């Protein structure tokens, strides 16, 4: 878990979108992440494009077993 959070933190520090950073660090495609998180693919695409929705971000973190602080705005 620590390695995963470190990979996400590094990606965020380089300006990567938080959802993209999480998805890439976990090795998921958008389709796979939609199934795992229960979010629609369109919702994930919107989040990766910069739409801010804390409830969806929290749901994503929870589905992946990540601390909410990873996606906190």
Secondary structure, DSSP 8 states (H G I E B T S, - for coil): -HHHHHHHHHHHHTT--HHHHHHHHHT--HHHHHHHH---HHHHHHHHTT---HHHHHHHHHHTT--GGGT--
